[in-house]
Amino acid sequence: MTEEEALDVVKDAVRGIVPDADFTRIAPDDRFRDALELDSLDFLTLVEDLVNRTGCRIDEDDYPRLTTLAGAAALLAERAP
């Protein structure tokens, strides 16, 4: 999986939680969780969805990398089977 493909997966997963998410106003290094007002439960739902979509293992230690679109895409691209 490329980082571009991983970014699409992340955006699709976020849209499952925030259907009207506007990614045109969120830069790759912006903290999208803050910008989209995701609470803790939303974030855990996102993590679970990313695991299910990609088959990647995501541990709690990885959560800091999931705060930006670029970080999340890089993590998934590294770990995708």
Secondary structure, 3 states (H helix, E strand, C coil): CCHHHHHHHHHHHHHHHCCCCCHHHCCCCCEHHHHCCCCHHHHHHHHHHHHHHHCCCCCHHHHHHHCEHHHHHHHHHHHCC
